[in-house]
Amino acid sequence: MGSRIWEVCKSFENQHFAGSLQLALGAGGRCARLPPMSHRPAGARTRCRAIVTRHASDLGRWELARTRPAESLRPFVREYIGWSEQFGSPLRRRALPDETAALIINFGAPYRLSAAGRLDAAFERTSFITGAYDTFQVVESCGETHGVQVDFTLLGLRLFVGHPLDDLTNQALAPEDVFGGFAQELAGRLYDAASWDARFDLLDRALLARLAAAHAVPPAVCHAWNRILRLRGRAGIGALARETGWSDRHFTAQFRHQFGITPKVFARVLRFAALVRDLRQGSGISLADAALRHGYFDQSHLNRDARRFAGTTPGALARGLTPDDGGFGV
């Protein structure tokens, strides 16, 4: 069913929409239980084995396992990440917004979280799920943590949650508060699994089953989300609104209601995240060249997005990025 949802979304790429048109995904509703371990839903394909990297030094140790999900899930889930880390002193990282929203299932010590660097408003979560972010988040760990992270696209999270995401913006909520028993059963299964690959296979089965019962996303909003991604954040919002047949105001309100972020800010996040990826890869590209490549035509434009999305200057961001997607120091 997941691949069918994506096919329907893509089929609207060059069409105009009537406001009443709905994307039909069946009766909808949540899956009460995970599928049996031996069951692989239709449409799933064997993943590549996870790539595992390890590090140990006087500062601490960590292990990281990464893989992409089953092919039919890839429009909805970008990556699975398994981690285990232990450091002798607290580690504080700045997580930058991008096109994804994360589900963190952690079996270790709780994290201390704060949005936009507001350390005075920090709170603790052991596991959490985020919505769309239009600013950075500070994540502090102390002690040993290990678990699994699922990086959803916003469309995937919208389908997986089963309702619009406007109440999840810049939030990190306990998974059981959003999914109830599904989250608890999933966490238990993941904890008991014998290896990273077994955990990732279990995620494939669980997410495919839940997506098969997903509620509809309005096709016009699905189309706009896809167009912004395909154009890497350079889509004209007014032109997108005209394609839907809605006014600019109604289009923006509907997009924000479904995904928790306006289309204009989502496009800015995509451009900024692409810039960060270029800088992080260490290919030798200069900050000025990377900025020009991703649509920043003057310094004030780049300064504005760096301050909003990273809470710092472009130069400090470039100097502080780490190659392992761990954000950078606070």
VOBAPA-229751 format. One record per residue (C-alpha): residue number from 1; residue in three letters; chain; x, y, z. Coordinates in steps of 0.25 Angstrom, whole numbers, plus 5000, padded with zeros to 4 digits. Example, Ala and Ser with C-alpha at 12.3 -4.5 7.8 and 13.67 -1.06 7.14 Angstrom:
2
+-----+------+------+------+------+------+
! pos ! code ! unit !    X !    Y !    Z !
+-----+------+------+------+------+------+
!   1 !  ala !    A ! 5049 ! 4982 ! 5031 !
!   2 !  ser !    A ! 5055 ! 4996 ! 5029 !
+-----+------+------+------+------+------+
END
This chain:
330
+-----+------+------+------+------+------+
! pos ! code ! unit !    X !    Y !    Z !
+-----+------+------+------+------+------+
!   1 !  met !    A ! 5000 ! 5000 ! 5000 !
!   2 !  gly !    A ! 5012 ! 5009 ! 5003 !
!   3 !  ser !    A ! 5016 ! 5009 ! 4988 !
!   4 !  arg !    A ! 5002 ! 5011 ! 4984 !
!   5 !  ile !    A ! 5001 ! 5024 ! 4992 !
!   6 !  trp !    A ! 5014 ! 5029 ! 4985 !
!   7 !  glu !    A ! 5009 ! 5025 ! 4971 !
!   8 !  val !    A ! 4996 ! 5033 ! 4974 !
!   9 !  cys !    A ! 5004 ! 5045 ! 4979 !
!  10 !  lys !    A ! 5013 ! 5045 ! 4967 !
!  11 !  ser !    A ! 5002 ! 5044 ! 4957 !
!  12 !  phe !    A ! 4997 ! 5058 ! 4960 !
!  13 !  glu !    A ! 5011 ! 5064 ! 4957 !
!  14 !  asn !    A ! 5006 ! 5072 ! 4945 !
!  15 !  gln !    A ! 4991 ! 5073 ! 4948 !
!  16 !  his !    A ! 4982 ! 5083 ! 4955 !
!  17 !  phe !    A ! 4974 ! 5079 ! 4966 !
!  18 !  ala !    A ! 4959 ! 5081 ! 4971 !
!  19 !  gly !    A ! 4958 ! 5085 ! 4985 !
!  20 !  ser !    A ! 4949 ! 5073 ! 4988 !
!  21 !  leu !    A ! 4958 ! 5062 ! 4982 !
!  22 !  gln !    A ! 4963 ! 5052 ! 4992 !
!  23 !  leu !    A ! 4974 ! 5042 ! 4992 !
!  24 !  ala !    A ! 4967 ! 5029 ! 4995 !
!  25 !  leu !    A ! 4975 ! 5020 ! 5004 !
!  26 !  gly !    A ! 4964 ! 5010 ! 5009 !
!  27 !  ala !    A ! 4956 ! 5011 ! 5022 !
!  28 !  gly !    A ! 4968 ! 5016 ! 5030 !
!  29 !  gly !    A ! 4970 ! 5014 ! 5045 !
!  30 !  arg !    A ! 4982 ! 5009 ! 5054 !
!  31 !  cys !    A ! 4988 ! 4996 ! 5054 !
!  32 !  ala !    A ! 4985 ! 4989 ! 5067 !
!  33 !  arg !    A ! 4997 ! 4980 ! 5067 !
!  34 !  leu !    A ! 5010 ! 4978 ! 5060 !
!  35 !  pro !    A ! 5010 ! 4967 ! 5049 !
!  36 !  pro !    A ! 5017 ! 4954 ! 5053 !
!  37 !  met !    A ! 5032 ! 4953 ! 5052 !
!  38 !  ser !    A ! 5030 ! 4943 ! 5041 !
!  39 !  his !    A ! 5021 ! 4952 ! 5032 !
!  40 !  arg !    A ! 5026 ! 4961 ! 5022 !
!  41 !  pro !    A ! 5015 ! 4970 ! 5016 !
!  42 !  ala !    A ! 5014 ! 4971 ! 5001 !
!  43 !  gly !    A ! 5023 ! 4981 ! 4994 !
!  44 !  ala !    A ! 5034 ! 4980 ! 5004 !
!  45 !  arg !    A ! 5048 ! 4976 ! 4998 !
!  46 !  thr !    A ! 5060 ! 4972 ! 5005 !
!  47 !  arg !    A ! 5069 ! 4983 ! 5010 !
!  48 !  cys !    A ! 5084 ! 4984 ! 5009 !
!  49 !  arg !    A ! 5091 ! 4980 ! 5022 !
!  50 !  ala !    A ! 5094 ! 4992 ! 5031 !
!  51 !  ile !    A ! 5107 ! 4998 ! 5031 !
!  52 !  val !    A ! 5113 ! 4999 ! 5045 !
!  53 !  thr !    A ! 5124 ! 5008 ! 5049 !
!  54 !  arg !    A ! 5131 ! 5009 ! 5063 !
!  55 !  his !    A ! 5140 ! 5018 ! 5071 !
!  56 !  ala !    A ! 5147 ! 5018 ! 5084 !
!  57 !  ser !    A ! 5156 ! 5028 ! 5091 !
!  58 !  asp !    A ! 5159 ! 5034 ! 5104 !
!  59 !  leu !    A ! 5146 ! 5042 ! 5103 !
!  60 !  gly !    A ! 5137 ! 5030 ! 5101 !
!  61 !  arg !    A ! 5132 ! 5020 ! 5091 !
!  62 !  trp !    A ! 5121 ! 5019 ! 5081 !
!  63 !  glu !    A ! 5115 ! 5010 ! 5070 !
!  64 !  leu !    A ! 5106 ! 5014 ! 5059 !
!  65 !  ala !    A ! 5098 ! 5005 ! 5049 !
!  66 !  arg !    A ! 5091 ! 5012 ! 5037 !
!  67 !  thr !    A ! 5083 ! 5006 ! 5026 !
!  68 !  arg !    A ! 5071 ! 5010 ! 5017 !
!  69 !  pro !    A ! 5058 ! 5004 ! 5019 !
!  70 !  ala !    A ! 5050 ! 4994 ! 5009 !
!  71 !  glu !    A ! 5049 ! 5000 ! 4995 !
!  72 !  ser !    A ! 5034 ! 5003 ! 4996 !
!  73 !  leu !    A ! 5036 ! 5011 ! 5009 !
!  74 !  arg !    A ! 5046 ! 5020 ! 5004 !
!  75 !  pro !    A ! 5037 ! 5031 ! 5000 !
!  76 !  phe !    A ! 5033 ! 5032 ! 5014 !
!  77 !  val !    A ! 5045 ! 5028 ! 5022 !
!  78 !  arg !    A ! 5059 ! 5033 ! 5018 !
!  79 !  glu !    A ! 5068 ! 5024 ! 5028 !
!  80 !  tyr !    A ! 5069 ! 5015 ! 5040 !
!  81 !  ile !    A ! 5080 ! 5018 ! 5050 !
!  82 !  gly !    A ! 5084 ! 5009 ! 5061 !
!  83 !  trp !    A ! 5093 ! 5015 ! 5072 !
!  84 !  ser !    A ! 5101 ! 5012 ! 5085 !
!  85 !  glu !    A ! 5109 ! 5022 ! 5092 !
!  86 !  gln !    A ! 5116 ! 5025 ! 5105 !
!  87 !  phe !    A ! 5124 ! 5037 ! 5108 !
!  88 !  gly !    A ! 5130 ! 5041 ! 5121 !
!  89 !  ser !    A ! 5124 ! 5055 ! 5122 !
!  90 !  pro !    A ! 5111 ! 5061 ! 5117 !
!  91 !  leu !    A ! 5111 ! 5063 ! 5102 !
!  92 !  arg !    A ! 5102 ! 5074 ! 5096 !
!  93 !  arg !    A ! 5099 ! 5075 ! 5081 !
!  94 !  arg !    A ! 5091 ! 5085 ! 5073 !
!  95 !  ala !    A ! 5081 ! 5077 ! 5063 !
!  96 !  leu !    A ! 5078 ! 5085 ! 5051 !
!  97 !  pro !    A ! 5065 ! 5085 ! 5044 !
!  98 !  asp !    A ! 5064 ! 5077 ! 5030 !
!  99 !  glu !    A ! 5053 ! 5070 ! 5022 !
! 100 !  thr !    A ! 5051 ! 5059 ! 5032 !
! 101 !  ala !    A ! 5045 ! 5057 ! 5046 !
! 102 !  ala !    A ! 5051 ! 5047 ! 5055 !
! 103 !  leu !    A ! 5045 ! 5035 ! 5064 !
! 104 !  ile !    A ! 5055 ! 5032 ! 5075 !
! 105 !  ile !    A ! 5054 ! 5019 ! 5083 !
! 106 !  asn !    A ! 5064 ! 5020 ! 5094 !
! 107 !  phe !    A ! 5067 ! 5009 ! 5103 !
! 108 !  gly !    A ! 5078 ! 5016 ! 5112 !
! 109 !  ala !    A ! 5079 ! 5029 ! 5120 !
! 110 !  pro !    A ! 5069 ! 5041 ! 5116 !
! 111 !  tyr !    A ! 5072 ! 5052 ! 5107 !
! 112 !  arg !    A ! 5071 ! 5067 ! 5111 !
! 113 !  leu !    A ! 5064 ! 5075 ! 5100 !
! 114 !  ser !    A ! 5062 ! 5089 ! 5097 !
! 115 !  ala !    A ! 5057 ! 5096 ! 5085 !
! 116 !  ala !    A ! 5065 ! 5108 ! 5079 !
! 117 !  gly !    A ! 5075 ! 5108 ! 5090 !
! 118 !  arg !    A ! 5065 ! 5111 ! 5101 !
! 119 !  leu !    A ! 5073 ! 5104 ! 5112 !
! 120 !  asp !    A ! 5064 ! 5110 ! 5123 !
! 121 !  ala !    A ! 5052 ! 5102 ! 5117 !
! 122 !  ala !    A ! 5059 ! 5089 ! 5115 !
! 123 !  phe !    A ! 5052 ! 5076 ! 5118 !
! 124 !  glu !    A ! 5056 ! 5061 ! 5119 !
! 125 !  arg !    A ! 5051 ! 5050 ! 5109 !
! 126 !  thr !    A ! 5056 ! 5036 ! 5108 !
! 127 !  ser !    A ! 5049 ! 5033 ! 5095 !
! 128 !  phe !    A ! 5042 ! 5043 ! 5087 !
! 129 !  ile !    A ! 5036 ! 5047 ! 5073 !
! 130 !  thr !    A ! 5038 ! 5060 ! 5067 !
! 131 !  gly !    A ! 5029 ! 5068 ! 5057 !
! 132 !  ala !    A ! 5034 ! 5078 ! 5047 !
! 133 !  tyr !    A ! 5045 ! 5088 ! 5052 !
! 134 !  asp !    A ! 5047 ! 5102 ! 5047 !
! 135 !  thr !    A ! 5058 ! 5104 ! 5057 !
! 136 !  phe !    A ! 5070 ! 5096 ! 5063 !
! 137 !  gln !    A ! 5069 ! 5087 ! 5076 !
! 138 !  val !    A ! 5079 ! 5085 ! 5086 !
! 139 !  val !    A ! 5080 ! 5070 ! 5090 !
! 140 !  glu !    A ! 5089 ! 5067 ! 5103 !
! 141 !  ser !    A ! 5092 ! 5053 ! 5107 !
! 142 !  cys !    A ! 5099 ! 5048 ! 5120 !
! 143 !  gly !    A ! 5102 ! 5034 ! 5122 !
! 144 !  glu !    A ! 5100 ! 5022 ! 5113 !
! 145 !  thr !    A ! 5089 ! 5022 ! 5102 !
! 146 !  his !    A ! 5086 ! 5012 ! 5091 !
! 147 !  gly !    A ! 5074 ! 5010 ! 5082 !
! 148 !  val !    A ! 5068 ! 5013 ! 5069 !
! 149 !  gln !    A ! 5065 ! 5025 ! 5061 !
! 150 !  val !    A ! 5055 ! 5026 ! 5049 !
! 151 !  asp !    A ! 5056 ! 5038 ! 5040 !
! 152 !  phe !    A ! 5042 ! 5040 ! 5034 !
! 153 !  thr !    A ! 5039 ! 5049 ! 5023 !
! 154 !  leu !    A ! 5028 ! 5059 ! 5027 !
! 155 !  leu !    A ! 5018 ! 5051 ! 5017 !
! 156 !  gly !    A ! 5022 ! 5038 ! 5024 !
! 157 !  leu !    A ! 5021 ! 5044 ! 5038 !
! 158 !  arg !    A ! 5007 ! 5050 ! 5034 !
! 159 !  leu !    A ! 5002 ! 5036 ! 5029 !
! 160 !  phe !    A ! 5009 ! 5028 ! 5041 !
! 161 !  val !    A ! 5003 ! 5037 ! 5051 !
! 162 !  gly !    A ! 4989 ! 5037 ! 5044 !
! 163 !  his !    A ! 4985 ! 5052 ! 5046 !
! 164 !  pro !    A ! 4990 ! 5066 ! 5042 !
! 165 !  leu !    A ! 5004 ! 5070 ! 5049 !
! 166 !  asp !    A ! 5001 ! 5084 ! 5053 !
! 167 !  asp !    A ! 5001 ! 5081 ! 5067 !
! 168 !  leu !    A ! 5015 ! 5074 ! 5066 !
! 169 !  thr !    A ! 5022 ! 5086 ! 5061 !
! 170 !  asn !    A ! 5035 ! 5089 ! 5069 !
! 171 !  gln !    A ! 5031 ! 5078 ! 5079 !
! 172 !  ala !    A ! 5038 ! 5065 ! 5084 !
! 173 !  leu !    A ! 5027 ! 5056 ! 5090 !
! 174 !  ala !    A ! 5027 ! 5043 ! 5097 !
! 175 !  pro !    A ! 5024 ! 5032 ! 5086 !
! 176 !  glu !    A ! 5013 ! 5026 ! 5095 !
! 177 !  asp !    A ! 5006 ! 5039 ! 5096 !
! 178 !  val !    A ! 5004 ! 5039 ! 5080 !
! 179 !  phe !    A ! 5003 ! 5024 ! 5077 !
! 180 !  gly !    A ! 4999 ! 5018 ! 5090 !
! 181 !  gly !    A ! 5001 ! 5003 ! 5091 !
! 182 !  phe !    A ! 5007 ! 5002 ! 5077 !
! 183 !  ala !    A ! 5019 ! 5010 ! 5082 !
! 184 !  gln !    A ! 5021 ! 5001 ! 5094 !
! 185 !  glu !    A ! 5020 ! 4988 ! 5087 !
! 186 !  leu !    A ! 5029 ! 4993 ! 5076 !
! 187 !  ala !    A ! 5040 ! 4997 ! 5086 !
! 188 !  gly !    A ! 5039 ! 4984 ! 5093 !
! 189 !  arg !    A ! 5041 ! 4976 ! 5080 !
! 190 !  leu !    A ! 5053 ! 4985 ! 5077 !
! 191 !  tyr !    A ! 5059 ! 4983 ! 5090 !
! 192 !  asp !    A ! 5058 ! 4968 ! 5089 !
! 193 !  ala !    A ! 5064 ! 4967 ! 5075 !
! 194 !  ala !    A ! 5077 ! 4961 ! 5074 !
! 195 !  ser !    A ! 5084 ! 4970 ! 5064 !
! 196 !  trp !    A ! 5083 ! 4983 ! 5057 !
! 197 !  asp !    A ! 5078 ! 4976 ! 5044 !
! 198 !  ala !    A ! 5068 ! 4969 ! 5052 !
! 199 !  arg !    A ! 5063 ! 4982 ! 5058 !
! 200 !  phe !    A ! 5063 ! 4989 ! 5044 !
! 201 !  asp !    A ! 5055 ! 4977 ! 5038 !
! 202 !  leu !    A ! 5045 ! 4978 ! 5049 !
! 203 !  leu !    A ! 5043 ! 4993 ! 5046 !
! 204 !  asp !    A ! 5040 ! 4990 ! 5032 !
! 205 !  arg !    A ! 5029 ! 4981 ! 5035 !
! 206 !  ala !    A ! 5023 ! 4990 ! 5046 !
! 207 !  leu !    A ! 5023 ! 5002 ! 5037 !
! 208 !  leu !    A ! 5018 ! 4995 ! 5025 !
! 209 !  ala !    A ! 5006 ! 4990 ! 5033 !
! 210 !  arg !    A ! 5003 ! 5003 ! 5039 !
! 211 !  leu !    A ! 5004 ! 5011 ! 5026 !
! 212 !  ala !    A ! 4994 ! 5001 ! 5019 !
! 213 !  ala !    A ! 4984 ! 5006 ! 5029 !
! 214 !  ala !    A ! 4988 ! 5021 ! 5027 !
! 215 !  his !    A ! 4978 ! 5032 ! 5026 !
! 216 !  ala !    A ! 4977 ! 5041 ! 5014 !
! 217 !  val !    A ! 4985 ! 5053 ! 5011 !
! 218 !  pro !    A ! 4979 ! 5063 ! 5002 !
! 219 !  pro !    A ! 4985 ! 5061 ! 4988 !
! 220 !  ala !    A ! 4988 ! 5076 ! 4986 !
! 221 !  val !    A ! 4996 ! 5076 ! 4998 !
! 222 !  cys !    A ! 5003 ! 5063 ! 4994 !
! 223 !  his !    A ! 5006 ! 5069 ! 4981 !
! 224 !  ala !    A ! 5012 ! 5082 ! 4986 !
! 225 !  trp !    A ! 5021 ! 5074 ! 4996 !
! 226 !  asn !    A ! 5026 ! 5066 ! 4985 !
! 227 !  arg !    A ! 5029 ! 5078 ! 4976 !
! 228 !  ile !    A ! 5036 ! 5085 ! 4987 !
! 229 !  leu !    A ! 5045 ! 5073 ! 4989 !
! 230 !  arg !    A ! 5047 ! 5071 ! 4974 !
! 231 !  leu !    A ! 5051 ! 5086 ! 4972 !
! 232 !  arg !    A ! 5060 ! 5085 ! 4984 !
! 233 !  gly !    A ! 5053 ! 5097 ! 4991 !
! 234 !  arg !    A ! 5053 ! 5106 ! 4979 !
! 235 !  ala !    A ! 5038 ! 5104 ! 4976 !
! 236 !  gly !    A ! 5030 ! 5117 ! 4974 !
! 237 !  ile !    A ! 5019 ! 5117 ! 4985 !
! 238 !  gly !    A ! 5010 ! 5125 ! 4977 !
! 239 !  ala !    A ! 5011 ! 5116 ! 4965 !
! 240 !  leu !    A ! 5009 ! 5104 ! 4974 !
! 241 !  ala !    A ! 4996 ! 5110 ! 4980 !
! 242 !  arg !    A ! 4991 ! 5113 ! 4966 !
! 243 !  glu !    A ! 4993 ! 5098 ! 4962 !
! 244 !  thr !    A ! 4985 ! 5094 ! 4974 !
! 245 !  gly !    A ! 4973 ! 5103 ! 4970 !
! 246 !  trp !    A ! 4974 ! 5110 ! 4983 !
! 247 !  ser !    A ! 4977 ! 5124 ! 4988 !
! 248 !  asp !    A ! 4991 ! 5126 ! 4993 !
! 249 !  arg !    A ! 4986 ! 5128 ! 5007 !
! 250 !  his !    A ! 4977 ! 5115 ! 5007 !
! 251 !  phe !    A ! 4989 ! 5107 ! 5001 !
! 252 !  thr !    A ! 4998 ! 5112 ! 5012 !
! 253 !  ala !    A ! 4988 ! 5109 ! 5023 !
! 254 !  gln !    A ! 4985 ! 5095 ! 5017 !
! 255 !  phe !    A ! 5000 ! 5091 ! 5015 !
! 256 !  arg !    A ! 5003 ! 5096 ! 5030 !
! 257 !  his !    A ! 4991 ! 5088 ! 5035 !
! 258 !  gln !    A ! 4996 ! 5075 ! 5029 !
! 259 !  phe !    A ! 5011 ! 5076 ! 5031 !
! 260 !  gly !    A ! 5013 ! 5086 ! 5042 !
! 261 !  ile !    A ! 5021 ! 5096 ! 5034 !
! 262 !  thr !    A ! 5018 ! 5106 ! 5024 !
! 263 !  pro !    A ! 5022 ! 5103 ! 5009 !
! 264 !  lys !    A ! 5031 ! 5115 ! 5009 !
! 265 !  val !    A ! 5038 ! 5111 ! 5022 !
! 266 !  phe !    A ! 5039 ! 5097 ! 5017 !
! 267 !  ala !    A ! 5046 ! 5101 ! 5004 !
! 268 !  arg !    A ! 5056 ! 5110 ! 5012 !
! 269 !  val !    A ! 5059 ! 5098 ! 5022 !
! 270 !  leu !    A ! 5062 ! 5089 ! 5010 !
! 271 !  arg !    A ! 5071 ! 5099 ! 5004 !
! 272 !  phe !    A ! 5079 ! 5101 ! 5017 !
! 273 !  ala !    A ! 5079 ! 5086 ! 5020 !
! 274 !  ala !    A ! 5085 ! 5084 ! 5006 !
! 275 !  leu !    A ! 5096 ! 5094 ! 5009 !
! 276 !  val !    A ! 5099 ! 5088 ! 5022 !
! 277 !  arg !    A ! 5101 ! 5074 ! 5015 !
! 278 !  asp !    A ! 5111 ! 5080 ! 5005 !
! 279 !  leu !    A ! 5119 ! 5086 ! 5016 !
! 280 !  arg !    A ! 5119 ! 5074 ! 5025 !
! 281 !  gln !    A ! 5124 ! 5065 ! 5013 !
! 282 !  gly !    A ! 5137 ! 5072 ! 5014 !
! 283 !  ser !    A ! 5139 ! 5072 ! 4999 !
! 284 !  gly !    A ! 5147 ! 5085 ! 5000 !
! 285 !  ile !    A ! 5135 ! 5094 ! 4995 !
! 286 !  ser !    A ! 5136 ! 5108 ! 5000 !
! 287 !  leu !    A ! 5124 ! 5114 ! 5008 !
! 288 !  ala !    A ! 5122 ! 5124 ! 4997 !
! 289 !  asp !    A ! 5121 ! 5114 ! 4986 !
! 290 !  ala !    A ! 5112 ! 5105 ! 4994 !
! 291 !  ala !    A ! 5103 ! 5117 ! 4997 !
! 292 !  leu !    A ! 5102 ! 5120 ! 4983 !
! 293 !  arg !    A ! 5099 ! 5106 ! 4979 !
! 294 !  his !    A ! 5087 ! 5105 ! 4988 !
! 295 !  gly !    A ! 5081 ! 5118 ! 4984 !
! 296 !  tyr !    A ! 5087 ! 5128 ! 4994 !
! 297 !  phe !    A ! 5090 ! 5141 ! 4986 !
! 298 !  asp !    A ! 5095 ! 5150 ! 4996 !
! 299 !  gln !    A ! 5101 ! 5150 ! 5010 !
! 300 !  ser !    A ! 5089 ! 5155 ! 5018 !
! 301 !  his !    A ! 5080 ! 5144 ! 5012 !
! 302 !  leu !    A ! 5090 ! 5133 ! 5017 !
! 303 !  asn !    A ! 5092 ! 5140 ! 5030 !
! 304 !  arg !    A ! 5077 ! 5141 ! 5033 !
! 305 !  asp !    A ! 5075 ! 5126 ! 5030 !
! 306 !  ala !    A ! 5087 ! 5122 ! 5038 !
! 307 !  arg !    A ! 5082 ! 5130 ! 5050 !
! 308 !  arg !    A ! 5068 ! 5124 ! 5049 !
! 309 !  phe !    A ! 5072 ! 5110 ! 5046 !
! 310 !  ala !    A ! 5085 ! 5108 ! 5054 !
! 311 !  gly !    A ! 5085 ! 5120 ! 5064 !
! 312 !  thr !    A ! 5099 ! 5124 ! 5059 !
! 313 !  thr !    A ! 5107 ! 5131 ! 5048 !
! 314 !  pro !    A ! 5110 ! 5123 ! 5034 !
! 315 !  gly !    A ! 5125 ! 5123 ! 5038 !
! 316 !  ala !    A ! 5123 ! 5117 ! 5051 !
! 317 !  leu !    A ! 5114 ! 5107 ! 5046 !
! 318 !  ala !    A ! 5124 ! 5103 ! 5035 !
! 319 !  arg !    A ! 5135 ! 5102 ! 5045 !
! 320 !  gly !    A ! 5127 ! 5094 ! 5055 !
! 321 !  leu !    A ! 5120 ! 5083 ! 5047 !
! 322 !  thr !    A ! 5124 ! 5069 ! 5050 !
! 323 !  pro !    A ! 5124 ! 5058 ! 5039 !
! 324 !  asp !    A ! 5115 ! 5048 ! 5046 !
! 325 !  asp !    A ! 5102 ! 5056 ! 5045 !
! 326 !  gly !    A ! 5103 ! 5059 ! 5060 !
! 327 !  gly !    A ! 5101 ! 5074 ! 5059 !
! 328 !  phe !    A ! 5111 ! 5083 ! 5065 !
! 329 !  gly !    A ! 5115 ! 5088 ! 5079 !
! 330 !  val !    A ! 5107 ! 5098 ! 5087 !
+-----+------+------+------+------+------+
END
